[in-house]
Amino acid sequence: MGNQDQSASQADAAISMALDTLWARHRSQIIERVVVLEAAASAVTANNLSASDREAAQAAAHKLAGTLGMFNLMRGTVVARELEQIYSRESAPPAAAGQRLASTAAELRTMIENRKSSS
């Protein structure tokens, strides 16, 4: 059983290294999606969110929801799904929701910036 444990440990390490490599390769694209969400939150606060900005925010949140869990950021997936639902509505969120949307986008940014490599 010792060899099986060692093999499993080596496989886990290899998977972690592969995920870290993917993270490094796609991190800037992930951050760009957060920037879209931050801009949408600012537009909501200013009561100036266009339909195309809302659609871009929904798409960014959708992609983040799908991506972050793969990188073990499960809370990020939950938060991104919440934003996706908000931006999927036909009308823009009310200006009063802008601060909460900005805080949520900031929470995503913090999670992403603080993701530690396994190495």
Summary of the structure (lengths in Angstrom):
residues: 119
radius of gyration: 17.3
end to end distance: 25.7
largest distance: 62.2
contacts: 339
relative contact order: 0.17
helix: 82%
strand: 0%
